[in-house]
Amino acid sequence: MVEPTYVDATFIVDMSNQTVSPNGVHIAGSFQGWDPSTTPMNDNGDGTYSITLQVETNSTASFKFINGNDWPQQETVPSECGVTDGFGGFNRTIYVLEENVAYGAVCFSECDECGIVVEPETVMVLFQVNMSNESVSPQGVHLAGNFQGWNPNATVMTDLGSGNYEILYEVPANTQAQFRFVNGSEWINAETVPSDYGIDNGFGENIQNIRCWGHKYGIWPSLL
């Protein structure tokens, strides 16, 4: 049996256009068991993060960058520079020969280097949900989305009475706002979004999705 050989593969991601998670930036890939929390990248102090890992020679390495240390914070790899991940999304890939190799720096969730950083304009989005058919958790009702780090316990909604809950939240304009309502403060209590008006989150579940243009937008009452 021939023992596999390895070379150094350096991965570099530019986070200049992102608000970096307090948990740092991680990489997850086929070469480390697809674990989003065990491989932190090094902050280079110029907006880029890098790490050098041992990767088997003559192999194709698949991977994603993570803005944080859990899968909800994974980047969205464009189809133009990715291969299907089997869950409705795409992975980055690099073919490793028999010499050390480098990937990047590429912009997080993009195919190329980061351009000029432009602070996005924002719009106020009114999210509302009707909980009349539910027994509301003592922890209240929360909103979790890609505009607040997918945190199920950070954004509590206001109880308006009669089973209605709402929150007005600032969301970057001209972006896709993806979210779920949470009956409580943990993911286990997140709503099950019907497929006819949700999108696949890559884990066999659906999330709600809206396009936020440059004006106030409302997600009006719906049943959880």
Biotite code that builds the C-alpha atoms (Angstrom):
import biotite.structure as struc

atoms = struc.array([
    struc.Atom([0.000, 0.000, 0.000], chain_id="A", res_id=1, res_name="MET", atom_name="CA", element="C"),
    struc.Atom([1.395, 3.386, -1.009], chain_id="A", res_id=2, res_name="VAL", atom_name="CA", element="C"),
    struc.Atom([1.215, 5.990, 1.722], chain_id="A", res_id=3, res_name="GLU", atom_name="CA", element="C"),
    struc.Atom([-0.360, 9.289, 0.578], chain_id="A", res_id=4, res_name="PRO", atom_name="CA", element="C"),
    struc.Atom([1.844, 12.371, 0.281], chain_id="A", res_id=5, res_name="THR", atom_name="CA", element="C"),
    struc.Atom([0.931, 15.898, 1.240], chain_id="A", res_id=6, res_name="TYR", atom_name="CA", element="C"),
    struc.Atom([1.863, 19.462, 0.319], chain_id="A", res_id=7, res_name="VAL", atom_name="CA", element="C"),
    struc.Atom([1.106, 22.864, 1.839], chain_id="A", res_id=8, res_name="ASP", atom_name="CA", element="C"),
    struc.Atom([-2.042, 24.567, 0.581], chain_id="A", res_id=9, res_name="ALA", atom_name="CA", element="C"),
    struc.Atom([-2.527, 28.198, 1.609], chain_id="A", res_id=10, res_name="THR", atom_name="CA", element="C"),
    struc.Atom([-6.056, 29.598, 1.611], chain_id="A", res_id=11, res_name="PHE", atom_name="CA", element="C"),
    struc.Atom([-6.661, 33.377, 1.714], chain_id="A", res_id=12, res_name="ILE", atom_name="CA", element="C"),
    struc.Atom([-10.013, 35.143, 1.967], chain_id="A", res_id=13, res_name="VAL", atom_name="CA", element="C"),
    struc.Atom([-10.650, 38.894, 1.929], chain_id="A", res_id=14, res_name="ASP", atom_name="CA", element="C"),
    struc.Atom([-13.267, 39.943, 4.497], chain_id="A", res_id=15, res_name="MET", atom_name="CA", element="C"),
    struc.Atom([-13.084, 43.679, 3.709], chain_id="A", res_id=16, res_name="SER", atom_name="CA", element="C"),
    struc.Atom([-16.736, 43.784, 2.660], chain_id="A", res_id=17, res_name="ASN", atom_name="CA", element="C"),
    struc.Atom([-17.954, 41.863, 5.707], chain_id="A", res_id=18, res_name="GLN", atom_name="CA", element="C"),
    struc.Atom([-18.546, 42.507, 9.389], chain_id="A", res_id=19, res_name="THR", atom_name="CA", element="C"),
    struc.Atom([-16.358, 39.770, 10.832], chain_id="A", res_id=20, res_name="VAL", atom_name="CA", element="C"),
    struc.Atom([-17.941, 37.551, 13.464], chain_id="A", res_id=21, res_name="SER", atom_name="CA", element="C"),
    struc.Atom([-16.620, 37.757, 17.052], chain_id="A", res_id=22, res_name="PRO", atom_name="CA", element="C"),
    struc.Atom([-15.891, 34.047, 16.585], chain_id="A", res_id=23, res_name="ASN", atom_name="CA", element="C"),
    struc.Atom([-13.458, 34.838, 13.792], chain_id="A", res_id=24, res_name="GLY", atom_name="CA", element="C"),
    struc.Atom([-13.158, 33.388, 10.307], chain_id="A", res_id=25, res_name="VAL", atom_name="CA", element="C"),
    struc.Atom([-12.922, 29.631, 9.708], chain_id="A", res_id=26, res_name="HIS", atom_name="CA", element="C"),
    struc.Atom([-12.463, 27.281, 6.798], chain_id="A", res_id=27, res_name="ILE", atom_name="CA", element="C"),
    struc.Atom([-14.283, 23.974, 6.375], chain_id="A", res_id=28, res_name="ALA", atom_name="CA", element="C"),
    struc.Atom([-13.480, 21.446, 3.693], chain_id="A", res_id=29, res_name="GLY", atom_name="CA", element="C"),
    struc.Atom([-12.975, 17.914, 2.527], chain_id="A", res_id=30, res_name="SER", atom_name="CA", element="C"),
    struc.Atom([-9.455, 17.948, 3.990], chain_id="A", res_id=31, res_name="PHE", atom_name="CA", element="C"),
    struc.Atom([-10.607, 18.518, 7.591], chain_id="A", res_id=32, res_name="GLN", atom_name="CA", element="C"),
    struc.Atom([-13.937, 16.707, 7.844], chain_id="A", res_id=33, res_name="GLY", atom_name="CA", element="C"),
    struc.Atom([-16.171, 19.643, 6.914], chain_id="A", res_id=34, res_name="TRP", atom_name="CA", element="C"),
    struc.Atom([-16.120, 20.949, 10.472], chain_id="A", res_id=35, res_name="ASP", atom_name="CA", element="C"),
    struc.Atom([-16.975, 24.698, 10.566], chain_id="A", res_id=36, res_name="PRO", atom_name="CA", element="C"),
    struc.Atom([-15.527, 25.302, 14.043], chain_id="A", res_id=37, res_name="SER", atom_name="CA", element="C"),
    struc.Atom([-12.137, 23.561, 14.264], chain_id="A", res_id=38, res_name="THR", atom_name="CA", element="C"),
    struc.Atom([-9.989, 25.415, 11.728], chain_id="A", res_id=39, res_name="THR", atom_name="CA", element="C"),
    struc.Atom([-9.721, 29.158, 12.499], chain_id="A", res_id=40, res_name="PRO", atom_name="CA", element="C"),
    struc.Atom([-7.936, 31.350, 9.982], chain_id="A", res_id=41, res_name="MET", atom_name="CA", element="C"),
    struc.Atom([-5.277, 33.906, 10.877], chain_id="A", res_id=42, res_name="ASN", atom_name="CA", element="C"),
    struc.Atom([-6.110, 37.628, 10.814], chain_id="A", res_id=43, res_name="ASP", atom_name="CA", element="C"),
    struc.Atom([-3.461, 39.320, 8.640], chain_id="A", res_id=44, res_name="ASN", atom_name="CA", element="C"),
    struc.Atom([-4.497, 42.794, 9.778], chain_id="A", res_id=45, res_name="GLY", atom_name="CA", element="C"),
    struc.Atom([-5.355, 44.061, 6.293], chain_id="A", res_id=46, res_name="ASP", atom_name="CA", element="C"),
    struc.Atom([-8.827, 42.600, 5.935], chain_id="A", res_id=47, res_name="GLY", atom_name="CA", element="C"),
    struc.Atom([-7.542, 39.228, 4.763], chain_id="A", res_id=48, res_name="THR", atom_name="CA", element="C"),
    struc.Atom([-7.456, 35.943, 6.647], chain_id="A", res_id=49, res_name="TYR", atom_name="CA", element="C"),
    struc.Atom([-5.248, 33.005, 5.765], chain_id="A", res_id=50, res_name="SER", atom_name="CA", element="C"),
    struc.Atom([-4.220, 29.529, 6.791], chain_id="A", res_id=51, res_name="ILE", atom_name="CA", element="C"),
    struc.Atom([-1.790, 26.919, 5.473], chain_id="A", res_id=52, res_name="THR", atom_name="CA", element="C"),
    struc.Atom([-2.882, 23.287, 5.698], chain_id="A", res_id=53, res_name="LEU", atom_name="CA", element="C"),
    struc.Atom([-1.566, 19.908, 4.623], chain_id="A", res_id=54, res_name="GLN", atom_name="CA", element="C"),
    struc.Atom([-3.570, 18.575, 1.670], chain_id="A", res_id=55, res_name="VAL", atom_name="CA", element="C"),
    struc.Atom([-3.080, 15.276, -0.120], chain_id="A", res_id=56, res_name="GLU", atom_name="CA", element="C"),
    struc.Atom([-1.301, 15.501, -3.460], chain_id="A", res_id=57, res_name="THR", atom_name="CA", element="C"),
    struc.Atom([-3.110, 14.830, -6.731], chain_id="A", res_id=58, res_name="ASN", atom_name="CA", element="C"),
    struc.Atom([-6.478, 15.475, -5.164], chain_id="A", res_id=59, res_name="SER", atom_name="CA", element="C"),
    struc.Atom([-9.315, 17.967, -5.528], chain_id="A", res_id=60, res_name="THR", atom_name="CA", element="C"),
    struc.Atom([-9.976, 19.857, -2.302], chain_id="A", res_id=61, res_name="ALA", atom_name="CA", element="C"),
    struc.Atom([-13.483, 21.233, -1.768], chain_id="A", res_id=62, res_name="SER", atom_name="CA", element="C"),
    struc.Atom([-14.091, 23.939, 0.839], chain_id="A", res_id=63, res_name="PHE", atom_name="CA", element="C"),
    struc.Atom([-15.955, 27.036, 2.016], chain_id="A", res_id=64, res_name="LYS", atom_name="CA", element="C"),
    struc.Atom([-15.043, 30.014, 4.149], chain_id="A", res_id=65, res_name="PHE", atom_name="CA", element="C"),
    struc.Atom([-17.110, 30.625, 7.301], chain_id="A", res_id=66, res_name="ILE", atom_name="CA", element="C"),
    struc.Atom([-17.722, 34.073, 8.841], chain_id="A", res_id=67, res_name="ASN", atom_name="CA", element="C"),
    struc.Atom([-17.962, 32.636, 12.329], chain_id="A", res_id=68, res_name="GLY", atom_name="CA", element="C"),
    struc.Atom([-17.806, 29.031, 13.457], chain_id="A", res_id=69, res_name="ASN", atom_name="CA", element="C"),
    struc.Atom([-21.099, 27.452, 12.425], chain_id="A", res_id=70, res_name="ASP", atom_name="CA", element="C"),
    struc.Atom([-22.769, 26.516, 9.137], chain_id="A", res_id=71, res_name="TRP", atom_name="CA", element="C"),
    struc.Atom([-25.366, 29.312, 9.085], chain_id="A", res_id=72, res_name="PRO", atom_name="CA", element="C"),
    struc.Atom([-22.422, 31.738, 8.651], chain_id="A", res_id=73, res_name="GLN", atom_name="CA", element="C"),
    struc.Atom([-20.985, 29.980, 5.596], chain_id="A", res_id=74, res_name="GLN", atom_name="CA", element="C"),
    struc.Atom([-20.313, 32.022, 2.492], chain_id="A", res_id=75, res_name="GLU", atom_name="CA", element="C"),
    struc.Atom([-22.528, 31.777, -0.572], chain_id="A", res_id=76, res_name="THR", atom_name="CA", element="C"),
    struc.Atom([-20.174, 30.569, -3.296], chain_id="A", res_id=77, res_name="VAL", atom_name="CA", element="C"),
    struc.Atom([-21.227, 31.824, -6.763], chain_id="A", res_id=78, res_name="PRO", atom_name="CA", element="C"),
    struc.Atom([-21.948, 29.107, -9.320], chain_id="A", res_id=79, res_name="SER", atom_name="CA", element="C"),
    struc.Atom([-19.393, 30.695, -11.671], chain_id="A", res_id=80, res_name="GLU", atom_name="CA", element="C"),
    struc.Atom([-16.519, 29.593, -9.451], chain_id="A", res_id=81, res_name="CYS", atom_name="CA", element="C"),
    struc.Atom([-18.008, 26.661, -7.564], chain_id="A", res_id=82, res_name="GLY", atom_name="CA", element="C"),
    struc.Atom([-19.177, 23.103, -7.912], chain_id="A", res_id=83, res_name="VAL", atom_name="CA", element="C"),
    struc.Atom([-22.468, 21.812, -6.560], chain_id="A", res_id=84, res_name="THR", atom_name="CA", element="C"),
    struc.Atom([-22.386, 20.788, -2.901], chain_id="A", res_id=85, res_name="ASP", atom_name="CA", element="C"),
    struc.Atom([-25.405, 18.498, -3.182], chain_id="A", res_id=86, res_name="GLY", atom_name="CA", element="C"),
    struc.Atom([-27.545, 20.763, -0.992], chain_id="A", res_id=87, res_name="PHE", atom_name="CA", element="C"),
    struc.Atom([-28.567, 23.436, -3.477], chain_id="A", res_id=88, res_name="GLY", atom_name="CA", element="C"),
    struc.Atom([-25.379, 25.476, -3.073], chain_id="A", res_id=89, res_name="GLY", atom_name="CA", element="C"),
    struc.Atom([-21.785, 25.452, -4.277], chain_id="A", res_id=90, res_name="PHE", atom_name="CA", element="C"),
    struc.Atom([-18.321, 24.698, -2.876], chain_id="A", res_id=91, res_name="ASN", atom_name="CA", element="C"),
    struc.Atom([-14.997, 26.191, -3.838], chain_id="A", res_id=92, res_name="ARG", atom_name="CA", element="C"),
    struc.Atom([-12.428, 23.729, -5.192], chain_id="A", res_id=93, res_name="THR", atom_name="CA", element="C"),
    struc.Atom([-8.702, 23.630, -5.777], chain_id="A", res_id=94, res_name="ILE", atom_name="CA", element="C"),
    struc.Atom([-6.729, 20.891, -7.514], chain_id="A", res_id=95, res_name="TYR", atom_name="CA", element="C"),
    struc.Atom([-3.582, 20.009, -5.584], chain_id="A", res_id=96, res_name="VAL", atom_name="CA", element="C"),
    struc.Atom([-0.676, 18.541, -7.551], chain_id="A", res_id=97, res_name="LEU", atom_name="CA", element="C"),
    struc.Atom([2.741, 17.744, -6.074], chain_id="A", res_id=98, res_name="GLU", atom_name="CA", element="C"),
    struc.Atom([3.884, 21.271, -5.214], chain_id="A", res_id=99, res_name="GLU", atom_name="CA", element="C"),
    struc.Atom([2.750, 23.771, -2.617], chain_id="A", res_id=100, res_name="ASN", atom_name="CA", element="C"),
    struc.Atom([-0.261, 25.757, -3.802], chain_id="A", res_id=101, res_name="VAL", atom_name="CA", element="C"),
    struc.Atom([-2.194, 28.911, -2.839], chain_id="A", res_id=102, res_name="ALA", atom_name="CA", element="C"),
    struc.Atom([-5.839, 29.902, -3.268], chain_id="A", res_id=103, res_name="TYR", atom_name="CA", element="C"),
    struc.Atom([-6.806, 33.579, -3.091], chain_id="A", res_id=104, res_name="GLY", atom_name="CA", element="C"),
    struc.Atom([-7.068, 36.146, -1.869], chain_id="A", res_id=105, res_name="ALA", atom_name="CA", element="C"),
    struc.Atom([-10.692, 36.070, -2.954], chain_id="A", res_id=106, res_name="VAL", atom_name="CA", element="C"),
    struc.Atom([-13.540, 38.138, -1.607], chain_id="A", res_id=107, res_name="CYS", atom_name="CA", element="C"),
    struc.Atom([-15.889, 36.310, 0.778], chain_id="A", res_id=108, res_name="PHE", atom_name="CA", element="C"),
    struc.Atom([-18.875, 34.985, -1.211], chain_id="A", res_id=109, res_name="SER", atom_name="CA", element="C"),
    struc.Atom([-17.349, 36.203, -4.488], chain_id="A", res_id=110, res_name="GLU", atom_name="CA", element="C"),
    struc.Atom([-15.187, 34.735, -7.251], chain_id="A", res_id=111, res_name="CYS", atom_name="CA", element="C"),
    struc.Atom([-12.582, 37.495, -7.489], chain_id="A", res_id=112, res_name="ASP", atom_name="CA", element="C"),
    struc.Atom([-10.688, 40.004, -5.387], chain_id="A", res_id=113, res_name="GLU", atom_name="CA", element="C"),
    struc.Atom([-12.682, 42.549, -3.411], chain_id="A", res_id=114, res_name="CYS", atom_name="CA", element="C"),
    struc.Atom([-13.367, 45.864, -5.081], chain_id="A", res_id=115, res_name="GLY", atom_name="CA", element="C"),
    struc.Atom([-13.854, 49.195, -3.381], chain_id="A", res_id=116, res_name="ILE", atom_name="CA", element="C"),
    struc.Atom([-15.766, 48.842, -0.152], chain_id="A", res_id=117, res_name="VAL", atom_name="CA", element="C"),
    struc.Atom([-19.067, 50.715, -0.364], chain_id="A", res_id=118, res_name="VAL", atom_name="CA", element="C"),
    struc.Atom([-21.135, 50.994, 2.760], chain_id="A", res_id=119, res_name="GLU", atom_name="CA", element="C"),
    struc.Atom([-24.605, 49.717, 1.799], chain_id="A", res_id=120, res_name="PRO", atom_name="CA", element="C"),
    struc.Atom([-27.666, 51.856, 2.189], chain_id="A", res_id=121, res_name="GLU", atom_name="CA", element="C"),
    struc.Atom([-30.301, 50.353, 4.420], chain_id="A", res_id=122, res_name="THR", atom_name="CA", element="C"),
    struc.Atom([-34.065, 50.087, 4.539], chain_id="A", res_id=123, res_name="VAL", atom_name="CA", element="C"),
    struc.Atom([-36.349, 49.456, 7.475], chain_id="A", res_id=124, res_name="MET", atom_name="CA", element="C"),
    struc.Atom([-38.206, 46.164, 7.198], chain_id="A", res_id=125, res_name="VAL", atom_name="CA", element="C"),
    struc.Atom([-41.240, 45.421, 9.344], chain_id="A", res_id=126, res_name="LEU", atom_name="CA", element="C"),
    struc.Atom([-41.432, 41.736, 10.217], chain_id="A", res_id=127, res_name="PHE", atom_name="CA", element="C"),
    struc.Atom([-44.720, 40.469, 11.669], chain_id="A", res_id=128, res_name="GLN", atom_name="CA", element="C"),
    struc.Atom([-45.937, 37.031, 12.669], chain_id="A", res_id=129, res_name="VAL", atom_name="CA", element="C"),
    struc.Atom([-49.207, 35.795, 14.174], chain_id="A", res_id=130, res_name="ASN", atom_name="CA", element="C"),
    struc.Atom([-48.771, 33.239, 16.955], chain_id="A", res_id=131, res_name="MET", atom_name="CA", element="C"),
    struc.Atom([-52.458, 32.537, 17.618], chain_id="A", res_id=132, res_name="SER", atom_name="CA", element="C"),
    struc.Atom([-52.034, 28.876, 16.726], chain_id="A", res_id=133, res_name="ASN", atom_name="CA", element="C"),
    struc.Atom([-49.019, 28.422, 19.001], chain_id="A", res_id=134, res_name="GLU", atom_name="CA", element="C"),
    struc.Atom([-48.214, 28.221, 22.698], chain_id="A", res_id=135, res_name="SER", atom_name="CA", element="C"),
    struc.Atom([-45.676, 31.028, 22.931], chain_id="A", res_id=136, res_name="VAL", atom_name="CA", element="C"),
    struc.Atom([-42.418, 30.200, 24.706], chain_id="A", res_id=137, res_name="SER", atom_name="CA", element="C"),
    struc.Atom([-41.620, 31.996, 27.991], chain_id="A", res_id=138, res_name="PRO", atom_name="CA", element="C"),
    struc.Atom([-38.546, 33.302, 26.132], chain_id="A", res_id=139, res_name="GLN", atom_name="CA", element="C"),
    struc.Atom([-40.837, 35.101, 23.688], chain_id="A", res_id=140, res_name="GLY", atom_name="CA", element="C"),
    struc.Atom([-40.691, 35.183, 19.904], chain_id="A", res_id=141, res_name="VAL", atom_name="CA", element="C"),
    struc.Atom([-37.469, 35.975, 18.049], chain_id="A", res_id=142, res_name="HIS", atom_name="CA", element="C"),
    struc.Atom([-36.368, 36.768, 14.517], chain_id="A", res_id=143, res_name="LEU", atom_name="CA", element="C"),
    struc.Atom([-33.209, 35.219, 13.046], chain_id="A", res_id=144, res_name="ALA", atom_name="CA", element="C"),
    struc.Atom([-31.786, 36.065, 9.629], chain_id="A", res_id=145, res_name="GLY", atom_name="CA", element="C"),
    struc.Atom([-28.741, 36.627, 7.471], chain_id="A", res_id=146, res_name="ASN", atom_name="CA", element="C"),
    struc.Atom([-28.910, 40.347, 8.334], chain_id="A", res_id=147, res_name="PHE", atom_name="CA", element="C"),
    struc.Atom([-28.287, 39.695, 12.051], chain_id="A", res_id=148, res_name="GLN", atom_name="CA", element="C"),
    struc.Atom([-25.911, 36.731, 12.001], chain_id="A", res_id=149, res_name="GLY", atom_name="CA", element="C"),
    struc.Atom([-28.553, 33.996, 12.176], chain_id="A", res_id=150, res_name="TRP", atom_name="CA", element="C"),
    struc.Atom([-28.652, 34.357, 15.949], chain_id="A", res_id=151, res_name="ASN", atom_name="CA", element="C"),
    struc.Atom([-31.879, 32.813, 17.343], chain_id="A", res_id=152, res_name="PRO", atom_name="CA", element="C"),
    struc.Atom([-31.758, 34.645, 20.679], chain_id="A", res_id=153, res_name="ASN", atom_name="CA", element="C"),
    struc.Atom([-30.520, 38.158, 19.827], chain_id="A", res_id=154, res_name="ALA", atom_name="CA", element="C"),
    struc.Atom([-33.556, 39.779, 18.198], chain_id="A", res_id=155, res_name="THR", atom_name="CA", element="C"),
    struc.Atom([-36.692, 39.567, 20.317], chain_id="A", res_id=156, res_name="VAL", atom_name="CA", element="C"),
    struc.Atom([-39.973, 40.622, 18.717], chain_id="A", res_id=157, res_name="MET", atom_name="CA", element="C"),
    struc.Atom([-42.539, 42.909, 20.375], chain_id="A", res_id=158, res_name="THR", atom_name="CA", element="C"),
    struc.Atom([-45.777, 41.390, 21.663], chain_id="A", res_id=159, res_name="ASP", atom_name="CA", element="C"),
    struc.Atom([-48.651, 43.497, 20.269], chain_id="A", res_id=160, res_name="LEU", atom_name="CA", element="C"),
    struc.Atom([-51.371, 41.384, 21.860], chain_id="A", res_id=161, res_name="GLY", atom_name="CA", element="C"),
    struc.Atom([-53.934, 39.120, 20.196], chain_id="A", res_id=162, res_name="SER", atom_name="CA", element="C"),
    struc.Atom([-51.110, 36.776, 19.154], chain_id="A", res_id=163, res_name="GLY", atom_name="CA", element="C"),
    struc.Atom([-49.325, 39.332, 16.962], chain_id="A", res_id=164, res_name="ASN", atom_name="CA", element="C"),
    struc.Atom([-45.588, 39.984, 17.207], chain_id="A", res_id=165, res_name="TYR", atom_name="CA", element="C"),
    struc.Atom([-43.486, 42.416, 15.204], chain_id="A", res_id=166, res_name="GLU", atom_name="CA", element="C"),
    struc.Atom([-40.114, 44.087, 14.913], chain_id="A", res_id=167, res_name="ILE", atom_name="CA", element="C"),
    struc.Atom([-38.802, 46.871, 12.688], chain_id="A", res_id=168, res_name="LEU", atom_name="CA", element="C"),
    struc.Atom([-35.270, 45.966, 11.604], chain_id="A", res_id=169, res_name="TYR", atom_name="CA", element="C"),
    struc.Atom([-32.649, 47.748, 9.504], chain_id="A", res_id=170, res_name="GLU", atom_name="CA", element="C"),
    struc.Atom([-31.569, 45.643, 6.514], chain_id="A", res_id=171, res_name="VAL", atom_name="CA", element="C"),
    struc.Atom([-29.049, 46.503, 3.744], chain_id="A", res_id=172, res_name="PRO", atom_name="CA", element="C"),
    struc.Atom([-30.846, 47.735, 0.627], chain_id="A", res_id=173, res_name="ALA", atom_name="CA", element="C"),
    struc.Atom([-30.823, 45.717, -2.603], chain_id="A", res_id=174, res_name="ASN", atom_name="CA", element="C"),
    struc.Atom([-30.054, 42.459, -0.801], chain_id="A", res_id=175, res_name="THR", atom_name="CA", element="C"),
    struc.Atom([-31.809, 39.160, -0.266], chain_id="A", res_id=176, res_name="GLN", atom_name="CA", element="C"),
    struc.Atom([-33.080, 39.068, 3.325], chain_id="A", res_id=177, res_name="ALA", atom_name="CA", element="C"),
    struc.Atom([-33.389, 35.462, 4.505], chain_id="A", res_id=178, res_name="GLN", atom_name="CA", element="C"),
    struc.Atom([-34.960, 34.675, 7.859], chain_id="A", res_id=179, res_name="PHE", atom_name="CA", element="C"),
    struc.Atom([-37.057, 32.477, 10.124], chain_id="A", res_id=180, res_name="ARG", atom_name="CA", element="C"),
    struc.Atom([-39.286, 33.194, 13.094], chain_id="A", res_id=181, res_name="PHE", atom_name="CA", element="C"),
    struc.Atom([-38.360, 31.390, 16.316], chain_id="A", res_id=182, res_name="VAL", atom_name="CA", element="C"),
    struc.Atom([-40.852, 30.450, 19.048], chain_id="A", res_id=183, res_name="ASN", atom_name="CA", element="C"),
    struc.Atom([-38.356, 30.837, 21.856], chain_id="A", res_id=184, res_name="GLY", atom_name="CA", element="C"),
    struc.Atom([-34.640, 31.525, 21.652], chain_id="A", res_id=185, res_name="SER", atom_name="CA", element="C"),
    struc.Atom([-33.087, 28.331, 20.237], chain_id="A", res_id=186, res_name="GLU", atom_name="CA", element="C"),
    struc.Atom([-32.917, 26.842, 16.735], chain_id="A", res_id=187, res_name="TRP", atom_name="CA", element="C"),
    struc.Atom([-34.887, 23.797, 17.797], chain_id="A", res_id=188, res_name="ILE", atom_name="CA", element="C"),
    struc.Atom([-37.901, 26.107, 18.101], chain_id="A", res_id=189, res_name="ASN", atom_name="CA", element="C"),
    struc.Atom([-37.563, 27.712, 14.662], chain_id="A", res_id=190, res_name="ALA", atom_name="CA", element="C"),
    struc.Atom([-40.605, 27.651, 12.402], chain_id="A", res_id=191, res_name="GLU", atom_name="CA", element="C"),
    struc.Atom([-40.999, 25.108, 9.613], chain_id="A", res_id=192, res_name="THR", atom_name="CA", element="C"),
    struc.Atom([-41.307, 27.207, 6.459], chain_id="A", res_id=193, res_name="VAL", atom_name="CA", element="C"),
    struc.Atom([-43.522, 25.676, 3.731], chain_id="A", res_id=194, res_name="PRO", atom_name="CA", element="C"),
    struc.Atom([-41.719, 25.030, 0.467], chain_id="A", res_id=195, res_name="SER", atom_name="CA", element="C"),
    struc.Atom([-44.238, 26.968, -1.590], chain_id="A", res_id=196, res_name="ASP", atom_name="CA", element="C"),
    struc.Atom([-42.964, 30.297, -0.263], chain_id="A", res_id=197, res_name="TYR", atom_name="CA", element="C"),
    struc.Atom([-39.550, 29.432, 1.152], chain_id="A", res_id=198, res_name="GLY", atom_name="CA", element="C"),
    struc.Atom([-36.121, 28.644, -0.272], chain_id="A", res_id=199, res_name="ILE", atom_name="CA", element="C"),
    struc.Atom([-33.836, 25.708, 0.503], chain_id="A", res_id=200, res_name="ASP", atom_name="CA", element="C"),
    struc.Atom([-31.243, 26.556, 3.178], chain_id="A", res_id=201, res_name="ASN", atom_name="CA", element="C"),
    struc.Atom([-28.947, 23.704, 2.110], chain_id="A", res_id=202, res_name="GLY", atom_name="CA", element="C"),
    struc.Atom([-29.881, 21.502, 5.069], chain_id="A", res_id=203, res_name="PHE", atom_name="CA", element="C"),
    struc.Atom([-33.154, 20.062, 3.781], chain_id="A", res_id=204, res_name="GLY", atom_name="CA", element="C"),
    struc.Atom([-35.209, 22.880, 5.272], chain_id="A", res_id=205, res_name="GLU", atom_name="CA", element="C"),
    struc.Atom([-36.774, 26.079, 3.926], chain_id="A", res_id=206, res_name="ASN", atom_name="CA", element="C"),
    struc.Atom([-36.269, 29.671, 5.010], chain_id="A", res_id=207, res_name="ILE", atom_name="CA", element="C"),
    struc.Atom([-38.230, 32.779, 4.148], chain_id="A", res_id=208, res_name="GLN", atom_name="CA", element="C"),
    struc.Atom([-36.709, 35.161, 1.619], chain_id="A", res_id=209, res_name="ASN", atom_name="CA", element="C"),
    struc.Atom([-37.469, 38.716, 0.456], chain_id="A", res_id=210, res_name="ILE", atom_name="CA", element="C"),
    struc.Atom([-35.777, 41.205, -1.839], chain_id="A", res_id=211, res_name="ARG", atom_name="CA", element="C"),
    struc.Atom([-35.155, 44.507, -0.003], chain_id="A", res_id=212, res_name="CYS", atom_name="CA", element="C"),
    struc.Atom([-35.234, 47.506, -2.325], chain_id="A", res_id=213, res_name="TRP", atom_name="CA", element="C"),
    struc.Atom([-34.710, 51.131, -1.360], chain_id="A", res_id=214, res_name="GLY", atom_name="CA", element="C"),
    struc.Atom([-37.922, 51.664, 0.588], chain_id="A", res_id=215, res_name="HIS", atom_name="CA", element="C"),
    struc.Atom([-39.726, 50.460, 3.661], chain_id="A", res_id=216, res_name="LYS", atom_name="CA", element="C"),
    struc.Atom([-40.800, 46.859, 3.263], chain_id="A", res_id=217, res_name="TYR", atom_name="CA", element="C"),
    struc.Atom([-43.303, 44.898, 5.289], chain_id="A", res_id=218, res_name="GLY", atom_name="CA", element="C"),
    struc.Atom([-43.565, 41.224, 6.071], chain_id="A", res_id=219, res_name="ILE", atom_name="CA", element="C"),
    struc.Atom([-47.160, 41.314, 7.200], chain_id="A", res_id=220, res_name="TRP", atom_name="CA", element="C"),
    struc.Atom([-48.881, 38.969, 9.654], chain_id="A", res_id=221, res_name="PRO", atom_name="CA", element="C"),
    struc.Atom([-48.656, 35.285, 8.875], chain_id="A", res_id=222, res_name="SER", atom_name="CA", element="C"),
    struc.Atom([-49.108, 32.206, 10.994], chain_id="A", res_id=223, res_name="LEU", atom_name="CA", element="C"),
    struc.Atom([-45.999, 30.569, 12.400], chain_id="A", res_id=224, res_name="LEU", atom_name="CA", element="C"),
])
